[in-house]
Structure formats: structure tokens, C-alpha cells
Amino acid sequence: MNIIRTLGCGALALTITACGGTAVDRYMPSDDELARFERVTNFDGRVLEIDLPRGDGTRDRFDSVRDEWSSWSYVPPLRNHAGRRWTLGKTTATHVSLVYAVVSWNDDNPTDYLAAGWWLQFPGPYSFRRRLSLLDAEGDAFVDGPELDVFSHPPRLPVAGNATYVGGAGGFYRYRDGGTESGTSAHVEEFSGIMTMTADFSAGTLQGCLGCLGDLVAEREHLYLVLGRPQGEPVVPPTDYELHFGVTDINPNGTFVGADVKVMHPERTVTESSGYWDGRLSNRPDPNGNPRLVAGSSDVTFVEDDASEGQFRSLFTVVGESLTPPVPNLNQ
């Protein structure tokens, strides 16, 4: 997996027009790039290790003992799993490298774990007086774990039947108002929402939607160190946007890559949508014999009729209905 796969112009491209075009003609990764679902983490129940390939052929390595900047608890999507978040960082005379990761694991079997997060690199030395800015960063997302190892242990996919999955998603929301001058930086905010997905194992396909169940919400849940304090509200918040991912083939090894994406809004006219979603099906079955979860990422851009441009860059983990935690009764 090329860790720089979404980084046209070699940077995170928060100014949506920075690459010299509109949101829909920016770099799109090839299927070959997205098919390299390499394992990049190791976790033994105590120490998290991350080994990330970079676009120049080098690697960035982190571990939660040597490189920890902060750590606190995290509520995972799977029942009977514990969770923790880490911010890991390294500084040199020329750059700052940072990883934000969330990990969930089975306390009785820590090798049963999932890890997901963001890798970012910023030019220049670190200073407590310096606020790290995404405008200067390059980086990408990662999702990993033993049950997502499609090379050594690909899933045994059902040959028939259907499954429904639901879970959390979140990442970066960028929006540039069409009424501002060309080249003006987009407003950048973290967002979260609910991803829904259906699998048709008879046809060997998936389709999904981010924002069809509940609203997409702009909130600082994870990326405090990177984004800093909110600088006002986006001109158009992510609320009411829906990201529809069309029917996508599941590869025999449990991976999928799809470019059939469509952004919808009940009050705004979206004239162009482009991007992709990709991911892996778990090699661990649920009680019904289906993969117990699906994890992946997406990068979707859109243009509206007033020349406004937006982007949703997200990670998602969705679990089968039989594994969804019960909703607590707060009235008892």
C-alpha cells in the first residue's frame, strides 16, 4: 500500500485548487496502488508499533514506548474489546512526523486487534510555540489488524446471502466557498458520522453510504494537536451531505476498490463528484458465518453549481448487525 496514495502534488492539498484544477480533476490513485494492502502495525497488548512506507521508498517507524506524546482511552466498536488512542511523534532538524492511532483489542487475546489512524509529516523543526498546520503537511490514513491480513490469511467469503454493516466514520472535511477568490484556502474541520454498508455475497458486491443514517457532524474528536482550536464554522457545514458508494466488486482476497461515488445534499446542487472508497473484509466470521466487519477509507471530492468545492477524507469501520453493541436504555 502506497502511503502517499491520495497526495496529489505531494501534500495534503487542503487548498482544494492548489493542484491547478477543480476538485474533480485532481490525482486519483490507480487500482494497483490501492490493491497493496500491506500490514503496517503490530500490537502485543501493551506496545503499538507502526511501520509506514513513504512515497520516496523510505519508511517511518513509530512505537508507543519511545514516541508517545499522549495517550487516553477509546470506546471501540466491537463488544468485549478494550480501546486506547495514541498520539506518536518524532522530531528532527528538518521535519516533524506525527501519527494519531486508535487501537481496540480483545483482552483475552491481544493479537485480535484493530488499528486505524493518520500519518502526517510537517516540514521544519518542532516548537511549542508553533502550531502544526495541515496546509504544510503530507500524509495519509491507515487501517490495519490481523483480521485484515489479505496476504497471509484472506477471508473465506460466503457464496450466498446478504449482510448489513454499520459503524463509525470520520476524518477531514474541507470546503471552499465559491464566492471567495480563486486559490483561497478551504476551511478544514474534523468530521464524524455513521457509515452503512450492505454486502451481496451471491453477487460478490458491496455498496454503502456515509451520512444516510444520522448527520455528518463537524467536531474535534481526535485531531486536536493537528487542527488546533476551531477557527469559526465552515460556510457550509457537513450536515445533510450524503456520500453514496455504488455497487463495488469484492475481490477474491476480500479487498475492494471502487470509484462509483456520488455526493448528495437536499438543498445544494452538486454538479460533479469523484473519488474512491477501498477496504478489506475481516477474516473472522460472525455468528452467521459472514465477515464480522469491514474496514477501509475513502476520499471524495465534489463541486457545486456556485463553484464551491468540498472534500471528505475518511476512515471507517463497520460491524455486522449481530455484533453491534446494544443501545443503552438511559431511562432506567
Residue frames as qw, qx, qy, qz and C-alpha x, y, z in Angstrom:
[[0.000, 0.889, 0.458, 0.000, 0.00, 0.00, 0.00],
 [0.404, 0.370, -0.017, 0.836, 1.49, 3.33, -1.04],
 [0.271, -0.576, -0.539, 0.552, 1.10, 5.56, 1.99],
 [0.015, -0.386, 0.084, 0.919, 1.12, 8.65, -0.26],
 [0.252, 0.324, 0.834, 0.368, -1.64, 7.31, -2.47],
 [0.082, 0.831, 0.550, 0.021, -4.02, 10.26, -2.02],
 [0.314, -0.744, -0.013, 0.590, -1.48, 13.04, -2.09],
 [0.559, 0.667, 0.273, 0.410, -1.56, 14.73, -5.46],
 [0.167, 0.874, -0.164, 0.425, 1.15, 17.44, -5.62],
 [0.592, 0.160, -0.601, 0.513, 2.92, 15.70, -2.73],
 [0.062, -0.121, 0.493, -0.859, 0.92, 17.43, 0.01],
 [0.143, 0.368, 0.862, -0.317, -2.39, 17.02, 1.74],
 [0.017, 0.289, 0.542, 0.789, -3.86, 19.66, -0.59],
 [0.045, -0.568, -0.673, 0.472, -6.10, 21.49, 1.83],
 [0.255, 0.538, -0.098, -0.797, -6.32, 24.34, -0.61],
 [0.742, 0.308, 0.586, -0.106, -8.58, 22.47, -2.97],
 [0.615, 0.788, 0.019, -0.031, -7.38, 24.36, -6.05],
 [0.362, -0.766, 0.466, 0.255, -3.69, 24.00, -5.13],
 [0.635, -0.071, 0.690, 0.341, -3.02, 21.31, -7.73],
 [0.019, 0.289, -0.456, -0.842, -4.08, 23.58, -10.56],
 [0.290, -0.204, -0.754, -0.553, -7.59, 22.30, -11.18],
 [0.618, -0.387, -0.012, -0.684, -11.00, 21.71, -9.71],
 [0.571, -0.359, 0.650, -0.350, -11.81, 19.16, -7.07],
 [0.906, 0.189, 0.305, -0.225, -12.86, 16.57, -9.63],
 [0.777, 0.581, -0.220, 0.101, -9.74, 16.51, -11.81],
 [0.264, -0.757, 0.577, -0.156, -7.19, 16.03, -9.05],
 [0.197, 0.384, -0.902, -0.017, -5.00, 12.96, -8.68],
 [0.885, -0.149, 0.064, -0.436, -6.82, 9.64, -8.46],
 [0.358, -0.469, 0.807, 0.028, -4.91, 6.57, -7.24],
 [0.552, 0.242, -0.678, -0.420, -4.75, 3.57, -9.52],
 [0.919, -0.236, -0.118, -0.292, -6.18, 0.18, -8.67],
 [0.789, 0.208, -0.451, 0.362, -2.64, -1.18, -8.42],
 [0.092, 0.441, -0.456, 0.768, -1.76, 1.36, -5.75],
 [0.597, -0.348, 0.206, -0.693, -4.90, 0.73, -3.77],
 [0.931, -0.031, -0.318, -0.174, -4.54, -3.06, -4.03],
 [0.534, 0.315, -0.616, 0.487, -1.35, -3.04, -1.97],
 [0.615, -0.674, -0.066, -0.403, -3.00, -3.59, 1.39],
 [0.558, 0.307, -0.628, 0.447, 0.24, -4.06, 3.28],
 [0.656, -0.636, -0.376, 0.156, 0.32, -4.74, 7.04],
 [0.277, 0.671, -0.209, 0.655, 1.80, -1.71, 8.80],
 [0.428, -0.638, 0.324, -0.553, 1.18, -2.31, 12.53],
 [0.613, -0.038, -0.768, 0.181, 1.98, -4.76, 15.31],
 [0.428, -0.556, 0.236, -0.672, 0.40, -4.84, 18.78],
 [0.468, 0.061, -0.858, 0.201, 1.08, -7.25, 21.66],
 [0.495, -0.661, -0.563, -0.015, -1.47, -5.89, 24.12],
 [0.475, -0.697, -0.145, 0.518, 0.96, -3.32, 25.53],
 [0.221, -0.524, 0.336, 0.751, 3.13, -1.78, 22.81],
 [0.633, 0.705, 0.296, -0.121, 1.91, -0.48, 19.45],
 [0.407, -0.362, 0.500, 0.673, 4.43, -0.49, 16.59],
 [0.562, 0.758, 0.249, -0.220, 3.79, 1.23, 13.26],
 [0.464, -0.292, 0.556, 0.625, 5.99, 0.87, 10.16],
 [0.484, 0.756, 0.311, -0.313, 4.80, 3.08, 7.32],
 [0.607, 0.157, 0.434, 0.646, 6.20, 3.11, 3.77],
 [0.072, 0.744, 0.052, -0.663, 6.70, 6.56, 2.28],
 [0.678, 0.706, 0.141, -0.148, 6.47, 7.65, -1.31],
 [0.241, 0.833, -0.494, -0.058, 10.24, 8.08, -1.67],
 [0.794, 0.206, -0.569, 0.058, 10.95, 4.45, -0.76],
 [0.128, 0.299, -0.700, 0.636, 11.92, 5.13, 2.87],
 [0.518, -0.497, -0.689, -0.098, 9.88, 4.15, 5.93],
 [0.214, -0.549, 0.294, -0.752, 8.64, 6.00, 9.01],
 [0.608, -0.194, -0.760, 0.124, 8.68, 3.84, 12.18],
 [0.339, -0.539, 0.242, -0.732, 6.94, 4.58, 15.47],
 [0.531, -0.253, -0.801, 0.112, 6.28, 2.76, 18.73],
 [0.414, -0.773, -0.273, -0.395, 4.15, 3.72, 21.71],
 [0.735, -0.516, -0.168, 0.407, 7.03, 3.43, 24.21],
 [0.536, -0.094, 0.127, 0.829, 9.65, 5.59, 22.52],
 [0.119, 0.243, 0.360, 0.893, 7.46, 8.03, 20.59],
 [0.182, -0.693, -0.698, 0.006, 4.37, 8.62, 22.75],
 [0.045, 0.330, -0.051, 0.941, 3.21, 12.23, 23.01],
 [0.491, -0.129, 0.356, -0.785, -0.15, 11.46, 24.60],
 [0.318, -0.095, -0.924, -0.190, -2.50, 8.53, 25.26],
 [0.428, -0.025, 0.460, -0.778, -6.00, 8.09, 26.60],
 [0.440, 0.179, 0.868, -0.144, -8.94, 5.69, 26.47],
 [0.340, 0.186, -0.499, -0.775, -11.14, 4.94, 23.47],
 [0.675, 0.148, 0.565, -0.450, -14.53, 3.21, 23.18],
 [0.064, -0.221, 0.825, 0.517, -14.18, 0.58, 20.41],
 [0.603, 0.088, -0.280, -0.742, -16.91, -0.62, 18.03],
 [0.646, 0.007, -0.753, -0.128, -16.66, -4.32, 18.96],
 [0.754, -0.577, -0.002, -0.314, -18.13, -5.87, 22.07],
 [0.901, -0.379, 0.088, 0.192, -15.65, -7.19, 24.63],
 [0.662, 0.403, -0.051, 0.629, -12.86, -5.08, 23.16],
 [0.386, -0.734, -0.128, 0.544, -10.79, -2.55, 25.09],
 [0.511, 0.733, 0.204, 0.400, -9.57, 0.59, 23.36],
 [0.454, -0.648, 0.007, 0.611, -6.86, 3.21, 23.50],
 [0.459, 0.873, 0.068, 0.152, -5.73, 6.23, 21.50],
 [0.664, -0.388, 0.125, 0.627, -2.14, 7.29, 20.92],
 [0.353, 0.931, -0.088, 0.008, -0.51, 10.38, 19.51],
 [0.826, -0.225, 0.216, 0.469, 3.04, 9.45, 18.50],
 [0.305, 0.951, -0.051, -0.005, 5.61, 11.94, 17.30],
 [0.778, -0.152, 0.142, 0.593, 9.21, 12.30, 16.19],
 [0.128, 0.979, -0.021, -0.157, 11.16, 15.49, 15.58],
 [0.764, 0.047, 0.169, 0.621, 14.30, 16.16, 13.57],
 [0.217, -0.454, 0.074, 0.861, 16.08, 19.31, 12.45],
 [0.047, 0.053, -0.571, -0.818, 14.13, 19.22, 9.18],
 [0.507, -0.258, -0.517, -0.640, 10.64, 17.90, 9.94],
 [0.431, -0.142, 0.654, -0.606, 8.05, 16.66, 12.42],
 [0.430, -0.059, -0.819, -0.375, 6.39, 13.28, 11.91],
 [0.421, -0.097, 0.527, -0.732, 3.17, 12.51, 13.75],
 [0.352, -0.165, -0.867, -0.311, 0.82, 9.52, 13.97],
 [0.519, -0.141, 0.382, -0.751, -2.59, 9.52, 15.55],
 [0.414, 0.030, -0.882, -0.222, -3.86, 5.97, 16.10],
 [0.689, -0.252, 0.302, -0.609, -6.84, 4.28, 17.77],
 [0.334, 0.211, -0.918, -0.036, -6.48, 0.62, 18.73],
 [0.770, -0.259, 0.198, -0.548, -9.04, -1.86, 20.01],
 [0.367, 0.320, -0.873, 0.024, -8.19, -5.37, 21.21],
 [0.836, -0.346, -0.351, -0.240, -9.55, -8.45, 22.91],
 [0.325, -0.743, 0.498, -0.307, -8.07, -8.50, 26.43],
 [0.869, -0.202, 0.445, -0.075, -8.02, -12.30, 26.40],
 [0.771, 0.198, 0.419, 0.437, -6.24, -12.38, 23.03],
 [0.055, -0.787, 0.059, 0.612, -4.42, -9.11, 22.22],
 [0.255, -0.143, 0.695, 0.657, -3.43, -10.40, 18.79],
 [0.121, 0.650, 0.714, 0.232, -7.13, -9.91, 17.97],
 [0.156, -0.624, -0.166, 0.747, -6.80, -6.16, 17.40],
 [0.424, 0.742, 0.386, 0.349, -7.69, -3.38, 15.00],
 [0.358, -0.504, -0.004, 0.786, -5.68, -0.21, 14.44],
 [0.367, 0.727, 0.427, 0.393, -6.58, 2.86, 12.41],
 [0.311, -0.764, -0.102, 0.556, -5.29, 6.38, 12.17],
 [0.428, 0.898, 0.027, 0.095, -3.46, 9.13, 10.32],
 [0.712, -0.224, 0.117, 0.655, 0.20, 9.66, 9.49],
 [0.219, 0.963, 0.119, 0.099, 1.32, 13.25, 8.89],
 [0.689, -0.148, 0.017, 0.709, 4.67, 14.91, 8.27],
 [0.038, 0.985, 0.158, -0.053, 5.33, 18.63, 8.65],
 [0.643, 0.468, -0.153, 0.587, 8.40, 20.50, 7.34],
 [0.014, -0.717, 0.277, -0.639, 10.63, 22.35, 9.81],
 [0.299, 0.065, -0.805, 0.508, 11.59, 21.73, 13.45],
 [0.420, -0.645, -0.626, -0.129, 9.04, 21.43, 16.24],
 [0.107, 0.210, -0.377, 0.896, 8.37, 24.21, 18.73],
 [0.061, -0.494, -0.782, 0.376, 5.79, 24.54, 21.49],
 [0.130, 0.554, 0.123, -0.813, 5.05, 27.98, 20.08],
 [0.217, 0.240, -0.634, -0.702, 4.45, 26.59, 16.62],
 [0.717, 0.220, 0.449, -0.486, 1.04, 25.29, 15.65],
 [0.319, -0.054, 0.849, 0.418, 1.30, 22.39, 13.21],
 [0.487, 0.467, 0.026, -0.737, -0.72, 23.21, 10.10],
 [0.733, 0.254, 0.631, 0.035, -2.33, 20.75, 7.71],
 [0.480, 0.857, -0.032, -0.185, -1.66, 23.26, 4.94],
 [0.079, 0.766, -0.633, -0.081, 2.00, 22.24, 5.16],
 [0.612, -0.286, 0.724, -0.142, 1.58, 18.52, 5.71],
 [0.583, 0.236, -0.671, -0.393, 1.87, 15.37, 3.67],
 [0.304, -0.167, 0.847, -0.402, 0.43, 12.10, 4.91],
 [0.550, -0.061, -0.644, -0.529, -2.32, 9.54, 4.68],
 [0.740, -0.319, 0.259, -0.532, -4.64, 7.19, 6.54],
 [0.307, 0.247, -0.919, -0.026, -4.14, 3.57, 7.56],
 [0.817, -0.230, 0.161, -0.505, -6.41, 0.74, 8.74],
 [0.438, 0.411, -0.797, 0.063, -4.81, -2.50, 9.89],
 [0.649, -0.346, 0.518, -0.437, -5.04, -5.64, 12.00],
 [0.253, -0.211, 0.936, 0.124, -4.51, -9.41, 11.81],
 [0.504, 0.435, 0.723, -0.186, -8.07, -9.99, 10.64],
 [0.453, 0.832, 0.020, -0.321, -7.41, -7.67, 7.69],
 [0.278, -0.530, 0.706, 0.379, -4.34, -9.60, 6.52],
 [0.795, 0.470, 0.077, -0.376, -5.39, -10.42, 2.97],
 [0.422, 0.625, -0.651, -0.088, -1.99, -11.86, 2.04],
 [0.057, 0.271, -0.928, 0.249, -1.41, -14.48, 4.75],
 [0.117, 0.303, 0.893, -0.313, -4.99, -15.05, 5.90],
 [0.267, -0.091, -0.346, -0.895, -7.60, -13.84, 3.39],
 [0.553, 0.032, 0.502, -0.664, -11.22, -14.28, 4.42],
 [0.112, 0.191, 0.944, 0.246, -13.38, -17.22, 3.36],
 [0.325, 0.089, -0.038, -0.941, -16.22, -15.31, 1.75],
 [0.564, 0.290, 0.688, -0.353, -19.76, -16.70, 1.78],
 [0.165, 0.059, 0.752, 0.635, -21.02, -17.85, -1.61],
 [0.198, -0.572, -0.623, -0.496, -24.59, -16.68, -0.97],
 [0.383, -0.694, -0.533, 0.297, -26.65, -14.45, 1.26],
 [0.113, 0.786, 0.042, 0.606, -26.59, -10.83, 2.36],
 [0.557, -0.409, -0.439, 0.574, -25.19, -8.91, 5.32],
 [0.014, -0.914, -0.148, -0.379, -25.71, -5.42, 6.71],
 [0.633, -0.123, -0.308, 0.700, -22.96, -3.46, 8.42],
 [0.101, -0.926, -0.153, -0.330, -22.99, -0.20, 10.38],
 [0.714, -0.363, -0.190, 0.568, -20.33, 1.75, 12.25],
 [0.154, -0.890, -0.033, 0.429, -18.42, 4.96, 12.74],
 [0.656, 0.440, 0.202, 0.579, -16.54, 7.01, 10.17],
 [0.179, -0.952, -0.071, 0.237, -14.62, 10.24, 10.37],
 [0.697, 0.093, 0.188, 0.685, -11.76, 12.32, 9.09],
 [0.173, -0.333, 0.055, 0.925, -11.21, 15.68, 7.40],
 [0.328, 0.765, 0.552, 0.053, -13.90, 17.86, 5.82],
 [0.290, -0.267, 0.192, 0.899, -12.68, 20.65, 3.54],
 [0.289, 0.767, 0.569, 0.062, -14.84, 23.28, 1.93],
 [0.246, -0.185, 0.155, 0.939, -14.08, 26.34, -0.18],
 [0.314, 0.697, 0.463, -0.449, -16.92, 28.76, -0.78],
 [0.540, 0.448, 0.493, 0.514, -17.45, 29.55, -4.45],
 [0.037, 0.966, 0.218, 0.133, -17.96, 33.20, -3.54],
 [0.488, -0.749, 0.239, 0.379, -14.35, 33.61, -2.38],
 [0.296, 0.784, -0.452, -0.306, -11.38, 34.41, -4.58],
 [0.935, 0.255, -0.244, 0.009, -9.83, 31.59, -6.60],
 [0.574, 0.374, -0.549, 0.479, -6.99, 29.96, -4.69],
 [0.394, -0.574, 0.338, -0.633, -8.38, 30.90, -1.27],
 [0.102, 0.177, -0.948, 0.243, -7.70, 28.20, 1.31],
 [0.586, -0.382, -0.603, -0.383, -10.54, 25.91, 2.17],
 [0.518, -0.526, 0.397, -0.545, -11.94, 25.76, 5.69],
 [0.554, 0.161, -0.815, 0.046, -10.75, 22.50, 7.25],
 [0.560, -0.400, 0.401, -0.605, -12.51, 20.70, 10.07],
 [0.014, -0.088, 0.993, -0.073, -12.71, 17.22, 11.52],
 [0.668, -0.067, -0.124, -0.731, -16.00, 15.43, 10.98],
 [0.166, -0.072, 0.971, -0.154, -17.66, 12.22, 12.11],
 [0.669, 0.099, -0.139, -0.724, -20.70, 10.24, 11.03],
 [0.718, -0.047, 0.665, -0.198, -22.19, 6.80, 10.54],
 [0.262, 0.367, -0.736, -0.505, -21.30, 4.51, 7.67],
 [0.795, 0.116, 0.472, -0.363, -23.81, 1.90, 6.49],
 [0.188, 0.446, -0.777, -0.404, -22.99, -0.92, 4.11],
 [0.884, 0.100, 0.303, -0.343, -24.68, -3.92, 2.54],
 [0.086, -0.425, 0.847, 0.308, -22.96, -6.97, 1.11],
 [0.879, 0.258, 0.025, -0.401, -24.50, -9.26, -1.52],
 [0.425, -0.467, 0.758, 0.164, -22.32, -12.36, -1.33],
 [0.740, 0.379, 0.555, 0.016, -24.24, -14.07, -4.10],
 [0.511, 0.848, 0.074, 0.122, -23.21, -11.29, -6.49],
 [0.748, -0.097, -0.069, 0.653, -19.88, -10.65, -4.74],
 [0.181, 0.604, 0.119, 0.766, -20.55, -6.94, -4.26],
 [0.293, -0.484, -0.499, 0.656, -20.76, -4.16, -1.66],
 [0.083, 0.650, 0.239, 0.717, -22.43, -0.76, -1.59],
 [0.431, -0.429, -0.530, 0.590, -22.54, 1.84, 1.13],
 [0.001, -0.824, -0.229, -0.519, -23.44, 5.31, 2.33],
 [0.416, -0.171, -0.424, 0.786, -21.84, 7.79, 4.70],
 [0.112, 0.069, 0.134, -0.982, -24.42, 10.19, 6.14],
 [0.453, -0.259, -0.619, -0.587, -27.61, 8.32, 5.21],
 [0.636, -0.538, -0.548, 0.073, -28.09, 7.26, 8.85],
 [0.451, -0.720, -0.173, 0.499, -27.83, 10.30, 11.08],
 [0.282, 0.958, -0.038, 0.031, -26.00, 13.51, 10.19],
 [0.713, 0.233, -0.193, 0.633, -22.36, 14.23, 9.46],
 [0.395, -0.904, -0.154, 0.065, -21.08, 16.43, 12.27],
 [0.432, 0.647, -0.326, 0.537, -18.13, 18.84, 12.44],
 [0.672, -0.725, 0.070, -0.138, -16.42, 18.13, 15.76],
 [0.223, 0.665, -0.674, 0.231, -12.96, 17.82, 17.28],
 [0.931, -0.297, 0.016, -0.213, -12.96, 14.21, 18.45],
 [0.942, -0.066, 0.065, 0.323, -9.44, 13.07, 17.60],
 [0.672, 0.366, 0.066, 0.640, -7.15, 15.52, 15.84],
 [0.279, -0.932, -0.164, 0.164, -6.67, 18.29, 18.42],
 [0.549, -0.527, 0.275, 0.588, -2.89, 18.60, 18.02],
 [0.437, 0.181, 0.563, 0.678, -3.11, 18.99, 14.27],
 [0.064, 0.701, 0.521, 0.482, -6.13, 21.20, 13.76],
 [0.169, 0.062, -0.335, 0.925, -5.81, 23.33, 16.89],
 [0.202, 0.435, 0.571, -0.667, -8.70, 25.40, 18.13],
 [0.384, 0.624, 0.647, 0.209, -11.68, 25.86, 15.80],
 [0.153, -0.215, 0.138, 0.955, -11.40, 28.98, 13.66],
 [0.482, 0.245, -0.012, -0.841, -15.09, 29.64, 13.19],
 [0.714, 0.234, 0.625, -0.212, -17.66, 27.47, 11.46],
 [0.330, 0.068, 0.707, 0.622, -17.48, 26.22, 7.86],
 [0.303, 0.142, -0.181, -0.925, -19.52, 28.35, 5.48],
 [0.804, -0.025, -0.329, -0.495, -21.42, 25.17, 4.64],
 [0.484, -0.436, 0.711, -0.265, -21.24, 22.56, 7.43],
 [0.117, 0.173, -0.943, -0.261, -21.04, 18.84, 6.59],
 [0.407, 0.260, 0.713, -0.509, -24.54, 18.30, 7.98],
 [0.666, 0.527, 0.261, -0.459, -27.02, 16.92, 5.40],
 [0.377, 0.570, -0.648, -0.336, -24.38, 15.77, 2.92],
 [0.909, -0.055, 0.391, -0.136, -24.61, 12.12, 1.92],
 [0.100, 0.586, -0.736, -0.324, -21.81, 10.15, 0.28],
 [0.913, 0.154, 0.232, -0.300, -23.17, 7.25, -1.76],
 [0.133, -0.495, 0.814, 0.274, -20.78, 4.47, -2.77],
 [0.766, 0.266, -0.230, -0.538, -22.12, 2.45, -5.67],
 [0.985, -0.051, 0.147, -0.074, -22.08, -1.29, -6.23],
 [0.107, 0.772, -0.626, -0.014, -18.46, -2.43, -5.99],
 [0.884, 0.122, -0.449, -0.040, -16.96, -5.87, -6.64],
 [0.643, -0.643, 0.410, -0.067, -15.39, -7.78, -3.75],
 [0.435, 0.581, -0.684, -0.075, -12.09, -9.29, -4.85],
 [0.860, -0.094, -0.499, -0.046, -11.43, -12.97, -4.02],
 [0.527, 0.074, -0.563, 0.632, -8.94, -11.94, -1.29],
 [0.309, -0.696, -0.578, 0.291, -11.57, -9.80, 0.48],
 [0.211, -0.346, 0.025, 0.914, -10.39, -6.41, -0.78],
 [0.340, 0.745, 0.555, 0.147, -12.42, -3.88, -2.75],
 [0.213, -0.316, 0.131, 0.915, -11.71, -0.66, -4.63],
 [0.271, 0.673, 0.669, 0.159, -14.48, 1.43, -6.15],
 [0.188, -0.099, 0.101, 0.972, -14.74, 4.77, -7.92],
 [0.198, -0.547, -0.613, -0.534, -18.54, 4.95, -8.24],
 [0.252, -0.394, -0.542, 0.699, -19.19, 7.73, -5.72],
 [0.033, -0.631, -0.423, -0.649, -21.86, 10.41, -5.57],
 [0.148, -0.172, -0.489, 0.842, -22.31, 13.34, -3.18],
 [0.170, -0.621, -0.616, -0.454, -25.87, 14.48, -2.46],
 [0.083, -0.159, -0.448, 0.876, -27.39, 17.35, -0.47],
 [0.143, 0.634, 0.757, -0.070, -31.11, 18.20, -0.06],
 [0.067, 0.915, 0.232, -0.323, -30.63, 21.96, -0.58],
 [0.078, -0.729, 0.457, 0.504, -27.40, 22.37, -2.54],
 [0.848, 0.503, 0.001, -0.163, -26.83, 21.31, -6.16],
 [0.533, -0.488, 0.609, 0.326, -23.81, 19.08, -6.57],
 [0.630, 0.661, -0.184, -0.364, -22.75, 19.13, -10.22],
 [0.662, 0.459, -0.587, 0.077, -19.70, 16.85, -10.07],
 [0.740, -0.550, 0.356, -0.153, -18.48, 14.11, -7.72],
 [0.735, 0.439, -0.509, 0.083, -15.37, 11.96, -7.87],
 [0.326, -0.618, 0.630, -0.339, -13.15, 9.87, -5.65],
 [0.620, 0.119, -0.772, -0.071, -12.96, 6.33, -4.34],
 [0.685, -0.520, 0.355, -0.366, -13.51, 4.01, -1.43],
 [0.619, 0.323, -0.714, 0.041, -11.44, 0.98, -0.57],
 [0.561, -0.497, 0.469, -0.466, -11.19, -1.58, 2.19],
 [0.312, 0.208, -0.927, 0.009, -10.99, -5.16, 3.38],
 [0.796, -0.357, -0.202, -0.445, -13.43, -7.69, 4.79],
 [0.438, -0.581, 0.624, -0.284, -12.48, -9.41, 8.01],
 [0.515, 0.214, -0.822, -0.117, -11.18, -12.97, 8.03],
 [0.065, 0.048, 0.844, -0.530, -13.04, -13.54, 11.34],
 [0.267, -0.397, -0.706, -0.521, -16.66, -14.70, 10.90],
 [0.408, -0.249, 0.316, -0.819, -19.65, -13.51, 12.90],
 [0.503, 0.001, 0.788, -0.356, -22.22, -15.97, 14.31],
 [0.741, 0.510, 0.225, -0.374, -23.88, -16.11, 10.89],
 [0.805, 0.061, 0.432, 0.402, -20.66, -17.05, 9.10],
 [0.407, 0.856, 0.125, 0.294, -20.23, -13.66, 7.43],
 [0.492, 0.267, -0.279, 0.780, -17.12, -11.47, 7.83],
 [0.336, -0.645, -0.574, 0.375, -17.66, -9.76, 11.16],
 [0.056, -0.843, -0.080, 0.529, -16.54, -6.32, 9.98],
 [0.622, 0.578, 0.228, 0.476, -15.37, -4.23, 7.05],
 [0.350, -0.776, 0.002, 0.524, -12.71, -1.52, 7.42],
 [0.601, 0.393, 0.345, 0.604, -11.33, 0.97, 4.93],
 [0.167, -0.502, -0.042, 0.848, -11.02, 4.55, 3.79],
 [0.416, 0.706, 0.523, 0.235, -12.46, 6.95, 1.25],
 [0.215, -0.378, 0.101, 0.895, -11.57, 10.20, -0.46],
 [0.268, 0.661, 0.669, 0.209, -14.45, 12.02, -2.14],
 [0.124, -0.276, 0.035, 0.953, -14.46, 15.47, -3.75],
 [0.242, 0.677, 0.690, 0.086, -17.33, 17.47, -5.21],
 [0.108, -0.003, 0.154, 0.982, -18.21, 20.71, -6.99],
 [0.184, 0.624, 0.666, -0.366, -21.45, 22.66, -6.64],
 [0.399, 0.696, 0.476, 0.360, -23.28, 24.88, -9.09],
 [0.076, -0.997, -0.016, -0.012, -21.98, 28.07, -7.44],
 [0.562, 0.626, -0.441, 0.312, -18.35, 26.88, -7.94],
 [0.528, -0.633, 0.473, -0.309, -17.98, 25.88, -4.30],
 [0.677, 0.313, -0.666, 0.019, -15.74, 22.84, -3.78],
 [0.654, -0.546, 0.369, -0.373, -15.57, 20.28, -1.00],
 [0.555, 0.317, -0.767, 0.051, -13.83, 17.11, 0.09],
 [0.799, -0.464, 0.221, -0.312, -14.45, 14.32, 2.60],
 [0.495, 0.431, -0.740, 0.148, -11.39, 12.22, 3.52],
 [0.695, -0.431, 0.260, -0.513, -12.36, 9.50, 5.98],
 [0.149, 0.203, -0.962, 0.109, -11.71, 6.18, 7.69],
 [0.735, -0.207, -0.022, -0.646, -14.48, 3.73, 8.57],
 [0.073, 0.115, -0.980, 0.143, -15.02, 0.50, 10.49],
 [0.682, -0.108, -0.088, -0.718, -18.44, -1.13, 10.19],
 [0.156, -0.160, 0.950, -0.216, -19.54, -4.27, 12.04],
 [0.312, -0.246, -0.826, -0.399, -22.23, -6.84, 11.36],
 [0.505, -0.515, -0.124, -0.681, -25.62, -6.42, 12.98],
 [0.854, -0.341, -0.394, 0.009, -25.08, -9.41, 15.28],
 [0.663, -0.091, -0.314, 0.673, -22.00, -7.67, 16.79],
 [0.001, 0.618, 0.048, 0.785, -23.40, -4.17, 17.14],
 [0.154, -0.058, -0.699, 0.696, -23.37, -3.12, 20.81],
 [0.127, -0.678, -0.720, -0.068, -26.86, -2.75, 22.28],
 [0.001, -0.590, -0.031, -0.806, -28.19, 0.77, 22.71],
 [0.210, -0.142, -0.738, 0.625, -28.35, 1.57, 26.44],
 [0.249, -0.735, -0.562, -0.287, -31.70, 2.47, 28.00],
 [0.241, 0.276, -0.316, 0.875, -30.92, 5.83, 29.59],
 [0.492, -0.488, -0.108, -0.713, -34.35, 5.98, 31.25],
 [0.837, -0.324, -0.440, 0.023, -33.63, 3.11, 33.63]]
